[in-house]
Amino acid sequence: MARETCARASLCLEDPSACEEALDAGGVILVLLMLLLPIAVACGSPCFEDRLRRLLRLMLHRFGRRDGGAENTAADDDGHGGRGPRRALAGRCLASGALVPLLTVILAVVPTVLMLLAAPAPCATGLGGCGSISCVCGSYYSQGYVFMFSTLLLLAYSLLCEVARIDGSTMRGRRLRLAMAAGSLGTLLTAVFPEHLERGDGNYAAAFTAAYTLHQLGLAAACLLSVAAPAVALWAEARRPTGSGGRALLPSPLETRGRTLHLTAAAVASAAFLLLRGTADVSDYCAPLTRPAECDAWPSLPPHACRHVSRPRHYTCAFSNSSLSADDLLLMPPGYVAKHAGECRKARCTLFRNVRSIAAEFAALLLLCTYVVSHGLPDAQRIAAAAAAADRADGGGGASVCGAEREGTTRPLVMATENGVCRR
């Protein structure tokens, strides 16, 4: 039966501009910027406020405004005229254990993406079939899945250690602790269930779909709860009466600008990943083809079969010529020659689309995680501590708290009510 090249069977033949064999210089530079700029924002944002304040104080000092320097410094340190708990927690991420898995992700993802791009045939790697980190780890490299699982497990453990520091003696503190703990545990679903796609026809499509649904559920819960819970609590504090003391917990204008920059960058990266995400195609019709002519002619189908193609593949095939010389072909054993005589592999694919999608996902996850560690968790700890202090003040008029010394520390066991009667 006559066969002809079926353009409908490959997106690269139907739309040649959608595929490339390797990235050009402009594409490499864009990918590098998408990988490195989020790292700069994530590393600079926690210290943004302090550095900008120091720069402003230095400029004012050099321009001769030395009057009231001590008072201005004290006011600048807190944004509300004093050094409070917010100032002590401003750089929390620098001392948090969550910095370890985040740094591990940076040191692993960025070099791996660049190494796969530099491979002789990038389309034959995980970049040629996946548009997300989870797909690459779950569908191509088993060691990548082990790395993803271990890193996310360590991240969940580190976040839970920070959540344990939230004061849970009040209802507000318990709600914050519950929301932040649920968000931290959401990363476990993402760790256990990667984006594993089927390479051929099998009976596991439903199981893979359920696992990927759990993967997305864990990712959404981790991001939304960890970011939204402290933000809603701060919004509630801002709506409290002016004299209630809740406004003292709000970040200063300079810190607000730093947070806005950080969160805006995370939102832009998330939107870019959702809108520009590459379509996963982990199938490989090239590998089974052993003859060069048959490989270069793929996809060649009978005319009636070409008309019934439901979904095009996202690659083309090309035969990689043997590195053996003519003398090697004569002298080497047949088994060695067969193994090194060349192979059919993916040649052109939607490489730029996939790499761009992976870089956007990396940026979104890194920025969201560092925002939670540097701002979300300290906010939750501060709000819960203030609620506990206000509860103690309301119970004893701010003057007396019933307590008992235990092992060298004074630990409140009962609270004083308005009429002076102690209650548990």
C-alpha positions as CSV (number, residue, x, y, z in Angstrom):
1,M,0.0,0.0,0.0
2,A,1.3,3.4,-0.9
3,R,2.4,5.6,1.9
4,E,3.0,9.3,2.0
5,T,4.2,11.8,4.5
6,C,1.3,12.9,6.7
7,A,1.7,16.5,7.8
8,R,-1.3,16.2,10.1
9,A,0.5,13.5,12.1
10,S,3.2,15.9,13.3
11,L,2.8,19.5,14.5
12,C,6.3,20.2,13.3
13,L,5.2,19.4,9.7
14,E,1.9,21.2,10.0
15,D,3.4,24.3,11.6
16,P,7.2,24.3,11.1
17,S,7.6,27.5,13.1
18,A,6.4,25.7,16.3
19,C,9.3,23.4,16.4
20,E,13.1,23.7,16.5
21,E,16.1,21.4,16.8
22,A,17.9,23.5,19.3
23,L,17.4,27.0,20.8
24,D,19.1,29.9,19.2
25,A,21.0,32.6,21.2
26,G,17.9,34.7,21.8
27,G,16.0,31.7,23.2
28,V,18.9,30.7,25.5
29,I,19.2,34.3,26.8
30,L,15.4,34.4,27.5
31,V,15.5,31.1,29.3
32,L,18.5,32.2,31.4
33,L,16.6,35.4,32.4
34,M,13.5,33.4,33.3
35,L,15.7,31.2,35.6
36,L,17.9,33.8,37.1
37,L,15.7,36.8,37.7
38,P,13.3,35.0,40.1
39,I,16.4,33.9,42.1
40,A,17.4,37.5,42.4
41,V,14.0,38.6,43.4
42,A,13.6,35.7,45.9
43,C,17.0,36.4,47.5
44,G,16.7,40.2,47.5
45,S,13.1,40.6,48.7
46,P,13.6,39.6,52.4
47,C,16.3,42.2,52.8
48,F,14.7,44.8,50.5
49,E,13.4,46.9,53.3
50,D,16.5,47.0,55.5
51,R,18.8,47.7,52.5
52,L,16.6,50.5,51.2
53,R,16.3,52.1,54.6
54,R,20.0,52.0,55.1
55,L,20.5,53.6,51.7
56,L,17.9,56.3,52.5
57,R,19.6,57.1,55.9
58,L,23.0,57.3,54.2
59,M,21.7,59.7,51.6
60,L,20.0,61.9,54.2
61,H,23.2,61.9,56.3
62,R,25.3,62.9,53.4
63,F,22.9,65.7,52.4
64,G,23.3,67.2,55.9
65,R,20.1,66.1,57.6
66,R,21.6,65.0,60.9
67,D,19.0,66.4,63.2
68,G,17.0,63.9,65.1
69,G,19.1,61.0,63.6
70,A,18.5,58.6,66.5
71,E,14.8,59.3,66.5
72,N,14.5,58.9,62.7
73,T,16.5,55.7,62.8
74,A,14.2,54.2,65.5
75,A,11.2,55.3,63.6
76,D,12.5,53.8,60.3
77,D,13.4,50.5,61.9
78,D,9.8,49.6,62.6
79,G,7.8,51.9,60.4
80,H,5.6,52.7,63.4
81,G,8.1,54.3,65.7
82,G,9.6,51.4,67.5
83,R,11.4,48.1,67.3
84,G,8.6,45.4,67.5
85,P,8.4,41.7,66.8
86,R,7.9,42.5,63.1
87,R,11.4,43.9,62.9
88,A,12.8,40.8,64.6
89,L,11.0,38.5,62.0
90,A,11.8,40.6,58.9
91,G,14.6,38.4,57.7
92,R,13.2,35.1,58.9
93,C,13.9,33.2,55.7
94,L,17.7,33.7,56.2
95,A,17.5,31.6,59.4
96,S,14.7,29.2,58.4
97,G,15.3,25.6,57.7
98,A,13.2,25.9,54.6
99,L,16.1,27.7,53.0
100,V,17.8,24.3,52.6
101,P,15.3,22.6,50.2
102,L,14.8,25.9,48.3
103,L,18.6,26.2,47.8
104,T,18.7,22.6,46.8
105,V,16.0,23.2,44.1
106,I,17.9,26.1,42.7
107,L,21.2,24.2,42.5
108,A,19.5,21.2,40.9
109,V,16.9,22.6,38.5
110,V,18.9,25.3,36.8
111,P,22.0,23.2,36.0
112,T,19.9,20.3,34.9
113,V,17.9,22.4,32.5
114,L,21.0,23.9,31.0
115,M,22.7,20.5,30.7
116,L,19.7,19.1,28.9
117,L,19.6,22.1,26.5
118,A,23.3,21.5,25.8
119,A,22.8,17.8,24.9
120,P,23.5,16.7,21.3
121,A,19.8,16.1,20.7
122,P,17.7,18.2,23.3
123,C,14.5,16.9,21.8
124,A,15.5,13.3,22.7
125,T,15.6,14.3,26.4
126,G,12.8,15.1,28.8
127,L,12.7,18.6,27.5
128,G,11.3,17.3,24.2
129,G,8.3,15.7,25.7
130,C,7.4,17.7,28.8
131,G,6.4,21.2,29.8
132,S,6.7,20.9,33.5
133,I,9.3,19.8,36.1
134,S,6.9,17.2,37.5
135,C,6.4,15.6,34.1
136,V,10.1,15.4,33.4
137,C,10.7,13.7,36.8
138,G,7.7,11.4,36.7
139,S,7.8,10.3,33.1
140,Y,11.5,10.3,32.1
141,Y,14.0,10.2,35.0
142,S,13.3,8.0,38.0
143,Q,16.1,9.6,39.9
144,G,14.4,12.9,39.2
145,Y,11.3,11.7,40.9
146,V,13.3,10.5,43.9
147,F,14.9,14.0,44.1
148,M,11.5,15.7,43.8
149,F,10.0,13.5,46.5
150,S,12.9,14.0,48.9
151,T,13.1,17.8,48.4
152,L,9.4,18.4,48.8
153,L,9.3,16.1,51.9
154,L,12.1,18.2,53.4
155,L,10.3,21.4,52.5
156,A,7.1,20.2,54.2
157,Y,9.0,19.2,57.3
158,S,10.8,22.6,57.5
159,L,7.5,24.5,57.0
160,L,5.8,22.5,59.7
161,C,8.7,23.3,62.1
162,E,8.0,27.0,61.5
163,V,4.2,26.4,61.8
164,A,4.8,24.9,65.2
165,R,6.1,28.3,66.5
166,I,2.7,29.9,65.9
167,D,1.0,30.6,69.2
168,G,-2.1,28.5,69.4
169,S,-3.5,29.7,72.7
170,T,-6.2,31.7,71.0
171,M,-8.8,30.8,68.5
172,R,-7.2,33.2,65.9
173,G,-3.8,31.5,66.5
174,R,-5.3,28.0,66.2
175,R,-7.0,28.9,62.9
176,L,-3.8,30.3,61.5
177,R,-1.8,27.3,62.6
178,L,-4.4,24.9,61.0
179,A,-4.4,26.8,57.7
180,M,-0.6,27.0,57.5
181,A,-0.2,23.3,58.5
182,A,-2.7,22.2,55.8
183,G,-0.8,24.3,53.3
184,S,2.5,22.8,54.3
185,L,1.1,19.2,54.2
186,G,-0.2,19.9,50.7
187,T,3.3,19.7,49.4
188,L,3.3,16.0,50.3
189,L,0.5,15.2,47.8
190,T,2.7,17.0,45.2
191,A,5.7,14.9,46.2
192,V,4.0,11.5,46.2
193,F,2.0,11.9,43.0
194,P,4.1,13.3,40.1
195,E,2.8,14.1,36.6
196,H,3.3,10.6,35.2
197,L,2.2,10.1,31.6
198,E,1.7,6.9,29.7
199,R,4.1,6.3,26.8
200,G,1.9,3.8,25.0
201,D,-1.5,2.1,25.1
202,G,-2.2,0.6,28.6
203,N,-4.8,0.2,31.3
204,Y,-3.4,2.8,33.7
205,A,-4.8,6.0,32.3
206,A,-7.4,6.4,35.0
207,A,-4.8,5.8,37.8
208,F,-2.4,8.3,36.2
209,T,-5.3,10.9,35.9
210,A,-6.2,10.4,39.6
211,A,-2.6,10.8,40.6
212,Y,-2.1,14.0,38.6
213,T,-5.4,15.4,40.1
214,L,-3.9,14.8,43.6
215,H,-0.7,16.4,42.4
216,Q,-2.5,19.6,41.4
217,L,-4.7,19.5,44.5
218,G,-1.6,19.5,46.7
219,L,0.1,22.2,44.8
220,A,-3.0,24.5,44.9
221,A,-3.6,23.9,48.6
222,A,0.1,24.6,49.4
223,C,0.2,27.8,47.5
224,L,-3.3,29.2,48.2
225,L,-3.5,28.4,51.9
226,S,0.0,29.4,52.8
227,V,-0.3,32.7,51.0
228,A,-4.0,33.6,51.6
229,A,-4.3,32.7,55.3
230,P,-1.8,35.3,56.6
231,A,-3.0,37.9,54.0
232,V,-6.6,37.5,55.1
233,A,-5.5,37.8,58.8
234,L,-3.6,41.0,58.0
235,W,-6.6,42.4,56.2
236,A,-8.7,41.7,59.2
237,E,-6.2,43.5,61.4
238,A,-6.3,46.5,59.1
239,R,-10.1,46.7,59.5
240,R,-9.9,46.8,63.2
241,P,-10.5,50.2,65.0
242,T,-7.5,52.5,65.0
243,G,-6.9,52.3,68.8
244,S,-7.1,48.6,69.0
245,G,-3.4,48.0,68.3
246,G,-4.0,45.8,65.3
247,R,-2.6,48.4,62.8
248,A,0.8,48.1,64.5
249,L,1.1,44.7,63.0
250,L,0.8,46.0,59.4
251,P,4.0,46.2,57.4
252,S,5.5,49.6,56.8
253,P,5.2,51.3,53.4
254,L,8.7,50.3,52.4
255,E,8.1,46.7,53.4
256,T,4.8,46.7,51.6
257,R,6.6,47.7,48.4
258,G,9.0,44.8,48.8
259,R,6.2,42.4,49.4
260,T,4.3,43.7,46.4
261,L,7.3,43.3,44.1
262,H,7.8,39.7,45.4
263,L,4.1,38.7,45.1
264,T,3.6,40.4,41.8
265,A,6.6,38.5,40.3
266,A,5.1,35.3,41.7
267,A,1.7,36.1,40.1
268,V,3.3,36.9,36.8
269,A,5.3,33.7,36.7
270,S,2.2,31.7,37.7
271,A,0.1,33.3,34.9
272,A,2.9,32.7,32.4
273,F,3.1,29.1,33.3
274,L,-0.7,28.6,33.0
275,L,-1.0,30.5,29.8
276,L,2.2,29.4,28.0
277,R,2.4,25.9,29.3
278,G,3.8,23.3,26.8
279,T,1.7,20.3,25.9
280,A,3.2,17.1,27.2
281,D,3.9,14.4,24.6
282,V,5.9,11.6,26.0
283,S,5.3,9.2,23.1
284,D,8.2,8.1,21.0
285,Y,7.5,6.7,17.6
286,C,11.1,7.2,16.6
287,A,13.0,4.7,18.7
288,P,11.4,1.5,17.2
289,L,12.5,2.6,13.7
290,T,15.8,1.0,12.8
291,R,16.2,1.8,9.1
292,P,17.4,5.4,8.2
293,A,15.0,5.8,5.3
294,E,12.1,4.7,7.4
295,C,13.1,7.0,10.2
296,D,13.6,10.1,8.0
297,A,10.2,9.4,6.3
298,W,8.2,9.5,9.5
299,P,5.3,10.1,9.7
300,S,4.5,8.3,6.5
301,L,1.0,6.8,6.6
302,P,-1.5,5.4,4.1
303,P,-3.8,8.2,2.8
304,H,-6.8,6.8,4.6
305,A,-4.9,6.6,7.9
306,C,-3.7,10.1,7.6
307,R,-7.2,11.5,7.3
308,H,-8.2,9.8,10.6
309,V,-5.3,11.2,12.7
310,S,-6.9,12.6,15.8
311,R,-4.0,14.3,17.5
312,P,-0.6,15.3,16.0
313,R,2.7,14.4,17.6
314,H,4.9,17.3,18.7
315,Y,8.1,16.1,17.1
316,T,9.8,14.7,14.0
317,C,12.4,11.9,13.6
318,A,15.9,11.8,12.2
319,F,18.4,9.1,12.0
320,S,21.6,9.7,13.9
321,N,24.5,8.4,11.8
322,S,27.0,6.0,13.2
323,S,30.2,7.3,14.6
324,L,32.1,4.2,13.4
325,S,34.4,4.4,10.4
326,A,34.3,2.0,7.5
327,D,37.2,0.1,9.0
328,D,35.4,-0.1,12.3
329,L,32.3,-1.6,10.6
330,L,34.5,-4.3,9.2
331,L,36.6,-5.1,12.2
332,M,34.2,-4.7,15.2
333,P,32.0,-7.5,16.3
334,P,28.5,-7.5,14.9
335,G,26.9,-6.8,18.3
336,Y,29.0,-3.8,18.8
337,V,28.3,-2.5,15.3
338,A,24.6,-3.0,15.8
339,K,24.7,-1.0,19.1
340,H,26.8,1.9,17.7
341,A,25.5,2.0,14.1
342,G,23.2,4.9,14.8
343,E,19.6,5.3,16.0
344,C,16.4,7.0,15.2
345,R,15.5,9.7,17.7
346,K,13.5,12.9,18.0
347,A,15.0,15.6,15.9
348,R,12.7,18.7,16.0
349,C,10.1,19.4,18.7
350,T,8.4,22.2,20.6
351,L,11.6,22.7,22.5
352,F,11.3,26.4,23.2
353,R,7.7,26.1,24.3
354,N,8.6,23.3,26.8
355,V,11.7,25.0,28.2
356,R,9.9,28.3,28.6
357,S,7.1,26.5,30.5
358,I,9.5,24.7,32.8
359,A,11.4,28.0,33.5
360,A,8.1,29.8,34.3
361,E,7.0,26.9,36.7
362,F,10.4,27.1,38.4
363,A,10.0,30.8,38.9
364,A,6.5,30.6,40.2
365,L,7.3,27.9,42.7
366,L,10.5,29.5,44.0
367,L,8.9,32.9,44.4
368,L,5.8,31.6,46.2
369,C,7.8,29.4,48.6
370,T,10.2,32.2,49.5
371,Y,7.3,34.6,50.0
372,V,5.7,32.2,52.4
373,V,8.9,31.7,54.3
374,S,10.0,35.3,54.4
375,H,6.6,37.0,54.9
376,G,3.7,34.6,55.3
377,L,4.9,32.5,58.2
378,P,6.3,35.5,60.2
379,D,3.0,37.3,59.7
380,A,1.1,34.3,61.1
381,Q,3.5,34.1,64.1
382,R,3.2,37.8,64.7
383,I,-0.6,37.9,64.5
384,A,-1.0,34.9,66.8
385,A,1.4,36.3,69.3
386,A,-0.4,39.6,69.3
387,A,-3.7,37.9,69.8
388,A,-2.4,35.9,72.7
389,A,-1.0,39.1,74.3
390,A,-4.3,40.9,73.8
391,D,-6.2,38.0,75.3
392,R,-3.9,38.1,78.4
393,A,-4.3,41.8,78.7
394,D,-8.1,41.6,78.4
395,G,-8.3,38.9,81.0
396,G,-6.2,40.7,83.6
397,G,-6.6,44.3,82.8
398,G,-3.0,44.2,81.6
399,A,-1.8,44.1,85.2
400,S,-2.0,40.6,86.6
401,V,-1.8,37.2,85.2
402,C,-2.1,34.1,87.4
403,G,0.9,31.8,86.8
404,A,3.2,29.3,88.3
405,E,6.9,28.8,88.1
406,R,7.8,25.5,86.5
407,E,11.4,24.4,85.8
408,G,12.8,27.9,86.1
409,T,10.3,29.7,83.8
410,T,7.0,31.5,84.5
411,R,4.3,29.8,82.5
412,P,0.7,31.1,82.7
413,L,-1.5,28.3,83.8
414,V,-4.7,30.3,84.4
415,M,-5.9,33.7,83.2
416,A,-7.2,36.6,85.3
417,T,-10.8,37.8,84.5
418,E,-12.2,41.3,84.9
419,N,-13.4,40.8,88.4
420,G,-10.0,39.4,89.6
421,V,-11.1,35.8,89.7
422,C,-8.6,33.4,88.1
423,R,-9.9,30.9,85.6
424,R,-8.3,28.2,83.5
